Amino acid sequence: MRNAILDRNVTLREGTTIGYDREKDQSRGLKTVSIPGRDDYVVAVGRGTVL
């Protein structure tokens, strides 16, 4: 995980990566927001999400 905000009851399966590939994060339905002045982003994982 990198630059991620996880809500309650989020389940991450072994080997799951978040915050390294924006397109992959977005394709899984996760909300991403650019960090101003950087080439990075923050990803939010909603309550009860299973990845």
Phi and psi restraints in degrees (range 20) as a CNS / XPLOR table:
assign (resid 1 and name C) (resid 2 and name N)
       (resid 2 and name CA) (resid 2 and name C) 1.0 -150.1 20.0 2
assign (resid 2 and name N) (resid 2 and name CA)
       (resid 2 and name C) (resid 3 and name N) 1.0 133.9 20.0 2
assign (resid 2 and name C) (resid 3 and name N)
       (resid 3 and name CA) (resid 3 and name C) 1.0 49.9 20.0 2
assign (resid 3 and name N) (resid 3 and name CA)
       (resid 3 and name C) (resid 4 and name N) 1.0 47.2 20.0 2
assign (resid 3 and name C) (resid 4 and name N)
       (resid 4 and name CA) (resid 4 and name C) 1.0 -120.5 20.0 2
assign (resid 4 and name N) (resid 4 and name CA)
       (resid 4 and name C) (resid 5 and name N) 1.0 143.3 20.0 2
assign (resid 4 and name C) (resid 5 and name N)
       (resid 5 and name CA) (resid 5 and name C) 1.0 -117.3 20.0 2
assign (resid 5 and name N) (resid 5 and name CA)
       (resid 5 and name C) (resid 6 and name N) 1.0 119.5 20.0 2
assign (resid 5 and name C) (resid 6 and name N)
       (resid 6 and name CA) (resid 6 and name C) 1.0 -110.1 20.0 2
assign (resid 6 and name N) (resid 6 and name CA)
       (resid 6 and name C) (resid 7 and name N) 1.0 130.7 20.0 2
assign (resid 6 and name C) (resid 7 and name N)
       (resid 7 and name CA) (resid 7 and name C) 1.0 -81.3 20.0 2
assign (resid 7 and name N) (resid 7 and name CA)
       (resid 7 and name C) (resid 8 and name N) 1.0 -174.4 20.0 2
assign (resid 7 and name C) (resid 8 and name N)
       (resid 8 and name CA) (resid 8 and name C) 1.0 -66.9 20.0 2
assign (resid 8 and name N) (resid 8 and name CA)
       (resid 8 and name C) (resid 9 and name N) 1.0 154.1 20.0 2
assign (resid 8 and name C) (resid 9 and name N)
       (resid 9 and name CA) (resid 9 and name C) 1.0 54.9 20.0 2
assign (resid 9 and name N) (resid 9 and name CA)
       (resid 9 and name C) (resid 10 and name N) 1.0 35.7 20.0 2
assign (resid 9 and name C) (resid 10 and name N)
       (resid 10 and name CA) (resid 10 and name C) 1.0 -86.8 20.0 2
assign (resid 10 and name N) (resid 10 and name CA)
       (resid 10 and name C) (resid 11 and name N) 1.0 133.7 20.0 2
assign (resid 10 and name C) (resid 11 and name N)
       (resid 11 and name CA) (resid 11 and name C) 1.0 -114.5 20.0 2
assign (resid 11 and name N) (resid 11 and name CA)
       (resid 11 and name C) (resid 12 and name N) 1.0 123.6 20.0 2
assign (resid 11 and name C) (resid 12 and name N)
       (resid 12 and name CA) (resid 12 and name C) 1.0 -112.5 20.0 2
assign (resid 12 and name N) (resid 12 and name CA)
       (resid 12 and name C) (resid 13 and name N) 1.0 122.6 20.0 2
assign (resid 12 and name C) (resid 13 and name N)
       (resid 13 and name CA) (resid 13 and name C) 1.0 -71.9 20.0 2
assign (resid 13 and name N) (resid 13 and name CA)
       (resid 13 and name C) (resid 14 and name N) 1.0 154.4 20.0 2
assign (resid 13 and name C) (resid 14 and name N)
       (resid 14 and name CA) (resid 14 and name C) 1.0 -55.2 20.0 2
assign (resid 14 and name N) (resid 14 and name CA)
       (resid 14 and name C) (resid 15 and name N) 1.0 133.2 20.0 2
assign (resid 14 and name C) (resid 15 and name N)
       (resid 15 and name CA) (resid 15 and name C) 1.0 90.0 20.0 2
assign (resid 15 and name N) (resid 15 and name CA)
       (resid 15 and name C) (resid 16 and name N) 1.0 -4.3 20.0 2
assign (resid 15 and name C) (resid 16 and name N)
       (resid 16 and name CA) (resid 16 and name C) 1.0 -70.1 20.0 2
assign (resid 16 and name N) (resid 16 and name CA)
       (resid 16 and name C) (resid 17 and name N) 1.0 133.2 20.0 2
assign (resid 16 and name C) (resid 17 and name N)
       (resid 17 and name CA) (resid 17 and name C) 1.0 -115.5 20.0 2
assign (resid 17 and name N) (resid 17 and name CA)
       (resid 17 and name C) (resid 18 and name N) 1.0 141.2 20.0 2
assign (resid 17 and name C) (resid 18 and name N)
       (resid 18 and name CA) (resid 18 and name C) 1.0 -136.4 20.0 2
assign (resid 18 and name N) (resid 18 and name CA)
       (resid 18 and name C) (resid 19 and name N) 1.0 135.4 20.0 2
assign (resid 18 and name C) (resid 19 and name N)
       (resid 19 and name CA) (resid 19 and name C) 1.0 92.4 20.0 2
assign (resid 19 and name N) (resid 19 and name CA)
       (resid 19 and name C) (resid 20 and name N) 1.0 5.3 20.0 2
assign (resid 19 and name C) (resid 20 and name N)
       (resid 20 and name CA) (resid 20 and name C) 1.0 -108.2 20.0 2
assign (resid 20 and name N) (resid 20 and name CA)
       (resid 20 and name C) (resid 21 and name N) 1.0 -24.0 20.0 2
assign (resid 20 and name C) (resid 21 and name N)
       (resid 21 and name CA) (resid 21 and name C) 1.0 -137.4 20.0 2
assign (resid 21 and name N) (resid 21 and name CA)
       (resid 21 and name C) (resid 22 and name N) 1.0 101.5 20.0 2
assign (resid 21 and name C) (resid 22 and name N)
       (resid 22 and name CA) (resid 22 and name C) 1.0 -59.5 20.0 2
assign (resid 22 and name N) (resid 22 and name CA)
       (resid 22 and name C) (resid 23 and name N) 1.0 -44.4 20.0 2
assign (resid 22 and name C) (resid 23 and name N)
       (resid 23 and name CA) (resid 23 and name C) 1.0 -60.4 20.0 2
assign (resid 23 and name N) (resid 23 and name CA)
       (resid 23 and name C) (resid 24 and name N) 1.0 -42.3 20.0 2
assign (resid 23 and name C) (resid 24 and name N)
       (resid 24 and name CA) (resid 24 and name C) 1.0 -64.7 20.0 2
assign (resid 24 and name N) (resid 24 and name CA)
       (resid 24 and name C) (resid 25 and name N) 1.0 -43.5 20.0 2
assign (resid 24 and name C) (resid 25 and name N)
       (resid 25 and name CA) (resid 25 and name C) 1.0 -60.1 20.0 2
assign (resid 25 and name N) (resid 25 and name CA)
       (resid 25 and name C) (resid 26 and name N) 1.0 -46.0 20.0 2
assign (resid 25 and name C) (resid 26 and name N)
       (resid 26 and name CA) (resid 26 and name C) 1.0 -66.7 20.0 2
assign (resid 26 and name N) (resid 26 and name CA)
       (resid 26 and name C) (resid 27 and name N) 1.0 -36.3 20.0 2
assign (resid 26 and name C) (resid 27 and name N)
       (resid 27 and name CA) (resid 27 and name C) 1.0 -66.5 20.0 2
assign (resid 27 and name N) (resid 27 and name CA)
       (resid 27 and name C) (resid 28 and name N) 1.0 -22.2 20.0 2
assign (resid 27 and name C) (resid 28 and name N)
       (resid 28 and name CA) (resid 28 and name C) 1.0 -87.9 20.0 2
assign (resid 28 and name N) (resid 28 and name CA)
       (resid 28 and name C) (resid 29 and name N) 1.0 4.6 20.0 2
assign (resid 28 and name C) (resid 29 and name N)
       (resid 29 and name CA) (resid 29 and name C) 1.0 85.2 20.0 2
assign (resid 29 and name N) (resid 29 and name CA)
       (resid 29 and name C) (resid 30 and name N) 1.0 15.9 20.0 2
assign (resid 29 and name C) (resid 30 and name N)
       (resid 30 and name CA) (resid 30 and name C) 1.0 -88.6 20.0 2
assign (resid 30 and name N) (resid 30 and name CA)
       (resid 30 and name C) (resid 31 and name N) 1.0 146.3 20.0 2
assign (resid 30 and name C) (resid 31 and name N)
       (resid 31 and name CA) (resid 31 and name C) 1.0 -83.3 20.0 2
assign (resid 31 and name N) (resid 31 and name CA)
       (resid 31 and name C) (resid 32 and name N) 1.0 128.6 20.0 2
assign (resid 31 and name C) (resid 32 and name N)
       (resid 32 and name CA) (resid 32 and name C) 1.0 -121.4 20.0 2
assign (resid 32 and name N) (resid 32 and name CA)
       (resid 32 and name C) (resid 33 and name N) 1.0 144.5 20.0 2
assign (resid 32 and name C) (resid 33 and name N)
       (resid 33 and name CA) (resid 33 and name C) 1.0 -136.2 20.0 2
assign (resid 33 and name N) (resid 33 and name CA)
       (resid 33 and name C) (resid 34 and name N) 1.0 130.4 20.0 2
assign (resid 33 and name C) (resid 34 and name N)
       (resid 34 and name CA) (resid 34 and name C) 1.0 -65.6 20.0 2
assign (resid 34 and name N) (resid 34 and name CA)
       (resid 34 and name C) (resid 35 and name N) 1.0 147.7 20.0 2
assign (resid 34 and name C) (resid 35 and name N)
       (resid 35 and name CA) (resid 35 and name C) 1.0 -94.9 20.0 2
assign (resid 35 and name N) (resid 35 and name CA)
       (resid 35 and name C) (resid 36 and name N) 1.0 116.7 20.0 2
assign (resid 35 and name C) (resid 36 and name N)
       (resid 36 and name CA) (resid 36 and name C) 1.0 -55.9 20.0 2
assign (resid 36 and name N) (resid 36 and name CA)
       (resid 36 and name C) (resid 37 and name N) 1.0 135.5 20.0 2
assign (resid 36 and name C) (resid 37 and name N)
       (resid 37 and name CA) (resid 37 and name C) 1.0 79.4 20.0 2
assign (resid 37 and name N) (resid 37 and name CA)
       (resid 37 and name C) (resid 38 and name N) 1.0 2.9 20.0 2
assign (resid 37 and name C) (resid 38 and name N)
       (resid 38 and name CA) (resid 38 and name C) 1.0 -132.1 20.0 2
assign (resid 38 and name N) (resid 38 and name CA)
       (resid 38 and name C) (resid 39 and name N) 1.0 164.8 20.0 2
assign (resid 38 and name C) (resid 39 and name N)
       (resid 39 and name CA) (resid 39 and name C) 1.0 -95.7 20.0 2
assign (resid 39 and name N) (resid 39 and name CA)
       (resid 39 and name C) (resid 40 and name N) 1.0 29.3 20.0 2
assign (resid 39 and name C) (resid 40 and name N)
       (resid 40 and name CA) (resid 40 and name C) 1.0 -123.6 20.0 2
assign (resid 40 and name N) (resid 40 and name CA)
       (resid 40 and name C) (resid 41 and name N) 1.0 177.1 20.0 2
assign (resid 40 and name C) (resid 41 and name N)
       (resid 41 and name CA) (resid 41 and name C) 1.0 -148.8 20.0 2
assign (resid 41 and name N) (resid 41 and name CA)
       (resid 41 and name C) (resid 42 and name N) 1.0 164.0 20.0 2
assign (resid 41 and name C) (resid 42 and name N)
       (resid 42 and name CA) (resid 42 and name C) 1.0 -110.5 20.0 2
assign (resid 42 and name N) (resid 42 and name CA)
       (resid 42 and name C) (resid 43 and name N) 1.0 140.7 20.0 2
assign (resid 42 and name C) (resid 43 and name N)
       (resid 43 and name CA) (resid 43 and name C) 1.0 -118.3 20.0 2
assign (resid 43 and name N) (resid 43 and name CA)
       (resid 43 and name C) (resid 44 and name N) 1.0 135.1 20.0 2
assign (resid 43 and name C) (resid 44 and name N)
       (resid 44 and name CA) (resid 44 and name C) 1.0 -109.4 20.0 2
assign (resid 44 and name N) (resid 44 and name CA)
       (resid 44 and name C) (resid 45 and name N) 1.0 133.2 20.0 2
assign (resid 44 and name C) (resid 45 and name N)
       (resid 45 and name CA) (resid 45 and name C) 1.0 -113.8 20.0 2
assign (resid 45 and name N) (resid 45 and name CA)
       (resid 45 and name C) (resid 46 and name N) 1.0 117.6 20.0 2
assign (resid 45 and name C) (resid 46 and name N)
       (resid 46 and name CA) (resid 46 and name C) 1.0 -72.6 20.0 2
assign (resid 46 and name N) (resid 46 and name CA)
       (resid 46 and name C) (resid 47 and name N) 1.0 161.6 20.0 2
assign (resid 46 and name C) (resid 47 and name N)
       (resid 47 and name CA) (resid 47 and name C) 1.0 -53.2 20.0 2
assign (resid 47 and name N) (resid 47 and name CA)
       (resid 47 and name C) (resid 48 and name N) 1.0 132.2 20.0 2
assign (resid 47 and name C) (resid 48 and name N)
       (resid 48 and name CA) (resid 48 and name C) 1.0 76.7 20.0 2
assign (resid 48 and name N) (resid 48 and name CA)
       (resid 48 and name C) (resid 49 and name N) 1.0 6.3 20.0 2
assign (resid 48 and name C) (resid 49 and name N)
       (resid 49 and name CA) (resid 49 and name C) 1.0 -68.2 20.0 2
assign (resid 49 and name N) (resid 49 and name CA)
       (resid 49 and name C) (resid 50 and name N) 1.0 139.9 20.0 2
assign (resid 49 and name C) (resid 50 and name N)
       (resid 50 and name CA) (resid 50 and name C) 1.0 -117.8 20.0 2
assign (resid 50 and name N) (resid 50 and name CA)
       (resid 50 and name C) (resid 51 and name N) 1.0 120.4 20.0 2
